[in-house]
Amino acid sequence: MKFFKKMPIKTLTAVFFIFFCNFKIYPALIIFFSLFMPAVSNCSEISGHIRSFDFDNYEINILNFNGKIERIKVKNYLKSAVIAETPAAGAENYKLTAVLIRTLAYSEYMKNADYKITLKTGGTVYPENMPRHYNSNFLLCSKTHCVSFKKCDNADKLKSAEAAVAETENKILTSGAVPVEIFFSANCGGYSHTPSELYGANFSYPYYQASGPNRCPCQTVGRREWTSHISKKFLEKFSGVEIGSCETFQNPYQIIINGKININYDKLMHLIENSNYNRIKSPNFKTTIAKYSGSLIFYGTGIGHGIGLCQKGADILEKNGLNYTQILEFYYPGCEITKIENTRR
């Protein structure tokens, strides 16, 4: 039996196929697969369940801030990403950030694997199951599109981040034993959005709060307000028409030019991020056209899309005595922290 357990799966399959074809040993088929296959398999997924997969020690490709692809172990990536995302946070926020970023990385890893299999078999990949960088040879980028990632030389911060990653080793956020689709932002401004509101009906998940005023503590402490000026000519070139009016509309979130041309929030964000203009910092904005400067003025509150966890609010909750599991439950009600080996797809 030890001899069979040490054999590669492909070799075992070939050996059994020869026996099956030449000797018609049907009982052996049942015995072989029931006794040997689970014991010899080193695959990360068996019948939809993840087994013995040490994701923190797995290597992934990251597109760093310099535009270069960097191969790095997940646990080392998490240390730097946690510091970049929450530079002034406390220990509990370091832990919850490690859980959230690990969940995102693991989910993208699984989506990429499924995407490649689906392409080979000629199946259909639905928008909500598409990897973020499906045609690239890296898993995540270092922009706001994915997760901020910069190497840190501060010994104290690295020690704290390392402790947070180690304490939450291989733990992710799940709903029904399936990885949560992760969204979080810097400051929600006391107003929640849903993925479907900003990105379309396909991105609908039960664990995200309904749109509208929320109970996040950042609405009374640390509320952020901002103003951004975008050239009217810049948006006219993009929309192809002269702009006479500009309004905002929700579900899904978009701006409406001249009462008929729609630009959704995601496209607008990418357009402005790739320009020299100040970013539109959140979906919570109203617009007006300046009479003399020839620009559109965006007035808003909050920093980021306002979906899921609010980093400012989480910081306040930690200072009020909540630990990382309680804070995650506050922003992702009904979800659980689960070891990767106990999840399924």
N, C-alpha and C positions, 0 to 999 in steps of 0.2 A: 504493500500500500504506500509506503514511504517513497518508493521508486516512482509511482504514478503521480504522487503529489508534487514531486520536484520537476516533472515534465512540463514544458510550455503548453499552453492551451491548444495552439495550432497543431502541435505534434500529437497530443492526445486525441484531438478530433480526427486527424488523418488515420491514426492507428485504429480507432474504433470504426471509422468508415469502411476500412478494408475488411475488418471482421464482419461488420454488418452485411456488406454486399456479398461476401463469399460464403458466409456460413449461416446467414439468416438468423442470427442469435437475437431474437426479439427481447427475451427477458433481460439479456445483458444490457440492452439499451436503457431500460428503466433503472437497473441497478447502478450502471455506470454514471448516469447523469445525477442520480439522487445522492450517491456517495462521494464521487470524486470532484465534480465540477465546482461546487461551492468552495471546497477545500483548496483547490488549486488556483482559483480565480484571483487575480490582482487588479481587476478592473474597478474603476471608481463607481460604476453604476451597474446594478444587477436588478432586473425587473422593476426599474423605476426608482429603486432605493439606493442612496449613497452609502457605501460601506468603507470604513477604515481609510478615509481620504484626508490626509494631513495637509489641508489647504494652506495653512500658514507657512509651511516649508516648501510649497510649490513655487515655481518660477513663472513669472508673467512678463510680457513686454509692455512697457509704458512709454508714451511719447512725452518726453520731458519739456521744460520751458524753452530749451534751446532748439527744439525741433528735432531732437535726436531720439532714436529708439533705445531704450535702456532695459536690459533684462535683469530682473531683480526678484528676490524672494518676497512673497506676500507679506511676511512679518516685517521685513525691512522697509517695504513700500509703505505699510501702515504707519510705522513710526514717523516717517517724514510727512506723510499726508495728514496725520492727526495734528501735528504741530502747525502745518501750513493752514489747515482749516480752522483751528481753534488755538491761536498762538497764546492767548492770555487766559485760557480756561483752567478750571480746577480739575482735580483728579477724576471726579465722576463724569465730567464732560469729556475728558480724554477717553474714558472707557466706552461711553456711549458712541462717540465718534468712531472709535475703532470698530465697534459692532456694525455701525451703519456703512462705513466704507468697505469693510470686509463683505458685507451682504451684497453691496453693489458689485464688487469685483467678482464674487462667486457667481452671482446671477449672470453677469456678462460672460463669464467663462462657460457656463452651461448653455447660454443662448448661442454663443459662437459654435459650440460643439453640435448643437441641434441644427443650427443654420447650415453647417457644412454637410451634415447627413441629409437634410431635406433637399439641398441642391443636387446632391448625387442621386437621390431617388426620384427627383422630379416633382417633389411635393410643393405645397404652397406655404410661404412664410408670411404670416400676418403682421401688420405694422407693430403691434404691441409686443411681438416676439422677436423683432429685429434687433440684433446687437447694435450698439451705438456706433461702432466702427467696423461694420460688416465686411467692407472691402479693403481693410487695412491689415497689416501684420503686427498690430499692437492692440492691446485690450482696452486701455483707457488713455485719455489725453490729460494734460495738466491744466486745462482751462476750466472755466465755470461750467462748460458743457458736461464735464465729468467730475473730477476732483482736483483741487489745488495740490500740487506736489512739488516741493523744493527741498533740497538737502539742507539740513540744519546742523550747525556746528556748536550750538549751545548745549553744553554737557548736562546741565540740570534739566532742561526741557527734554533732551533725548532720554535721560534716565526715567523721567516721569512717563513719557510716551511708551518706552519699552515695558515699563511695569503695567501700563494699561493694556497693551497688546497681549502681554503674557497672561494677565488675569482673565482676559476674555478669549483666550486661545481657541480658534476654530468655532467661535460662537457667532451666529448670525440671527437676524430678526426674521421670523416666519409668521405666516398666517395659514393655518391648516397644514402645517409641516412643509409649506412651500415658501421659498424666499420671497420676502416683501419687495415690491418695486420701490426702490429708495428715492425719495425726494426730501431735501432739507434746504433751508435758506438762512441767511444771516439775521434778518430782522423782518418779521411778517407784518409789522405795523399794526398788529391787533386785528388783522383781516386774513381769513383763510381762503385759499383757492384749492381746486381739485385738479388732478392731471387731465381729466376729460374737458374741463373748462378751458384750459390753456392749449392742450394738444389734440383734442378731438375725442369723439365718443368711444373709440377703441381703447382709450387709456382710462378705464373706469375700474376702481378698486374699492371694496367696501370699507377698508380701514382708514380711508382719508375723510376728514371732517367735511361737512357740507360747506359750500362757499358762504361767506358772510362774516360779520363781526364774531370774533372768537374770545375765549377766556385766557389767551396767552398773556402772561404778566407784562410783556413788552409794551402793551397798549397804554399802560399807566407809567411805566419806567423805561426810559431809553427809546421812546418812539422816534423814528427817523423820518424827517421830511426832506425833500429834495426838489430841485428845479433843473431841467435840462433843455438846452436850446439846440434844435436841429435845423439845418438849412432847408428852406422850402424847396429850393432848386434841387437839392440832393434827393429829396423824396419824390419830387416831380419826375426826375430822371428815372427813378426806380418804378414809379407807377405809370409813367408814360402820359400823364395828363397834367394840366395846370391845376393846382390845388386852390379851390375856392372855400372849402370847409373841411374840417377834420373832427371826427367824433370818436368816442370809444364805445364799445359794445361788448357784452359778456355772453358766455355760453355758445360757442367758444370765444375766448377773449380776442379782440381784434380792433384795429382802427378802421374807420370807414371814411374814405375820401370822396368828397362831393356827393355824399349820400348813396353811393353805389359801388365804389371800388373797395374791396376788403383786403387788408393785409393782416394776417394772423400774427399773434404775439411772438411766436417762435421765429418766424421769418424776419420780423421787424428787429428782434434782438440780434440775430445773426448779421443782418445787414448793418446795423449800427456798430456792433462789435468789430467788424472788419473795416470800419471807417476811422477817421480821426476825431469823430464827435464823442462827447460825453455819453456814457451809457444811459439808457433808460433803466433805472435801477430796480423797478418792480412793475407788476401789472396794475398796481393801484394808482392810476394816474388819470388826469383830465388834460385836455389840450386846448390851446387857443393860438390864433395866428397873430403875431406881432405886426402892427400896422406899418412900422417904419423900418424895422431891421430885416424884413424878408425871411423870418424864421418861424418855425413852429415851437411853441413853448410847452413843455410837458411839466405839469405839477404833480408830484406824487408823494407817497409815504411808503416806508419799508425798503428793505434791501433784499433782492432776490424774488423768486416766484411765489413765495408764501405757501408752498405745499409742504405738509408734514412738519417735521421738527423746526422750530425757530431757535437758532443758536443763542440769540440774546435772551429769549425767554428761558431756555434751558439753563443758562448761566444764573439767572435770577432764581430759578427753582432749586438749583444746587445750593445756593447761598441760603435758601430757606429750609435746607435740611434734607432734601430728597436725594436718594441715590440714583445711579444710572438706570437701573431697571424700572424704578418708579417714574423717572422722567420719560423714558421710552414709552411706557404705558400711557402717560399723559398725552403724548402726541400721536401714538399709534394704538388706539384702544382696541383691545381684543387680540393683539399680536403677542407672540411669545419669543423669548430668547432660546435658541435651540443649537445644539452641537450639530455641525455639518453632517456627521455620520447618521444623524436621526432625521434628516430631511428627505424629501422626495420631489420628483418633478412631475 
